[in-house]
Amino acid sequence: MSDRIPRLEMTQMRVDLAAYLTPRVERLRYLGELFKCIGHAPDVTLHFMHFTDALKHALPDRLTELGALTVASYMENRYERNQHERLSVKLGFPCAWIAQVNQLDPSAATELSETELAAQRYALKALRTRGLDAQEEFDTLATLVTPAEAMAFVMLIGRYVTHAIAVNTLRLEPPVPSIFAGEP
């Protein structure tokens, strides 16, 4: 874990950022270490959080969670994966669905809908090729969702890549364990 960035507590953050984060911290009962680090850039953090909130409103919960879990698993971001596993359970998604998303193998998935399979195929191809060779997969997804949802899903992938790069760079440990016993 990087110790080059001092960890901020809520009382040390800029007032507007602390106010924005307070409901999340009260709901989760902890201030995630990522926020303790990125709190040093309050304007960026607030925009990042507004972007995150907008994405949640732009997509159905299952596509949001599928995208978050897919990117977190692909990018080896246990910090975010573990949190989104728990959120998926809270939203009522079956553990078998969550496990299949985490496997990153849509060809073997039996719990995912046609749209979810297309979304995961696109996400994985976009990640592997940096978006340079994902047009076919994107076009398939775009035939199954609205244009607004297709573009929101593209942006969602980028949002979770950003999170993964920050967490992996700082080598942050997950604030909560995986819902699956024995997983790293």
N, C-alpha and C positions, 0 to 999 in steps of 0.2 A: 504494500500500500504506500502510495506517495505521501510524504509528510511535508512536501514543499508548499502546499497550500494550507494555510491555517483554517481550521474548522470553525465556522461561525455558529453561534446559538441564535435562537430567534431574537433575543434581546439585543444582539449585535448587528442585526440586519437593518437595512433601511426600512423605515416605518411602513411604506406602502407594500413592500415585498412581504414583510412579516404579516401584515394584515391579510394579504392575499393567501398566504400559506397556512394561516391559523386554522381555517376549517378542515383542511387536509390533515394537518398535524393532529387535531383533536379527533378526527375520524380514525386515523391510523394508529394513534397513540404513540407516535414517534416522529422525529424530524430526520428524514433520510440523510445519509452522509453526502449524497450527491448535492442536495440543497445546501448543506453546510459549506460545500466547496463553491458551487456556482452562485451562491449568494453574494460573492465578491463582485459579480457583474449583474447588479439588480435590474437594469433596463433589459438586458439580454434575457435574463431569467423570466421576467414578467412577460415578455413577448413570446418566449418559448412556451410558457404555460398557457397563454391565450391561444396560441397555435394548437396546442394539445387539446384544449377545451373545444375549439372550433372543429377539430377532427372528430371528436366524440359526437358532436351534433350532426356531422355530415354523413356519418356511416352508421349502419345497424351495428349493434353491440357485437354480434358474432364476427362481422368482418373486421371490426376494430381489434378485437382480441386475437383473431387469427393472424392479422398483420403484426401485432405487437409480439405475439409468441413466436411467430415464424422468424422475424428479424432477431429477436433476442436469442433464440436457439441457434440460428445460423452464425450470429456474431459472438456466440459464447458469452452472452451477457446474462449471467445467472441472477444478478441484482434485479433486472427488470423481468426476466422470465418468471422467477419465483413470485414476484408481486402480481404479475398478470395471471399466473395459474390461480392464485387465491381470488383475484377479482373475477375470473371466469367461473369459479365455483360459486361465488357469491351471486353471480348473475344467473345461476342455475344450469350452467353447461355441464354435461356429463364428464367425469374424469377420463373416460375412454376417448372422448372427443379431444380433450386437452392433450392427452398422451399422443394421440395420432398427429395433432398439429406439431407437437414438439419433435416428432420423429423426422420431420422434413422429407417425407416420402409420400407425396400425394397419390402415386400409383398404387400404393398398398393400403391407403386409407379407405375405410368403409363407413366411418361415422360422419364424413364431411359431405355437404351438399354439392351439387354441380357447380354452383357459384363459388363456394368455398374452395373447392379443388382448383378451379380456374384462378382464383385469387392467389392461392399458395404457389401454383405453378408460375404465375407471373412474378410474384415476389422473389422466389428463388432464382429465376432466370435473370431478373433485374439485378439482384445482388451479385450473382456469379459473373455477369458480363458488364457490370457497372451501367446497366441500361442500354448498352450498345447493340445488343442482339436479343431484345425482349419484345419486339413489336408483335410477333405472332401471338405470344401469350397475352400481351396487353389487349390485342384486338379480340381475342376470345373472351376475356373478362368483360370488355366494353360492350359485348353483345348481350351480356347477362345482367348488367346493372345500368343505371342511368349515367349519362355523361358526367354529371356532378359527382356521383359516387366513384366512377372510374378514376377521375382526377384526384379526388380526395384520397383514394387508396394509394395512388402514386406518392402523394405528399406524405401520407402516413408512413410509408416505407422509409422515406428520408428522415422523418422525425425520429424514428426508432434507431436508425443508423447513427444519427447524431448522439443520441443517448448512449448507445453502446460504445462509441469512440471515447466519450468522456469517462464513462465508468471503467472501461478497459485501460485507458491511459493512466487513470489514477489508481487502478487495481483495487477498486472498492469491493468490499465483501457484501453479499446480499444481506439486507436488513431482516429478512425472514427466510426460513428454509423452504425448499421445494415441497409441494404437497405429496410428492412421490417418495416414499421411504427408501433410503439407501442411495438416492441420487446425489451426485456431488453438488 
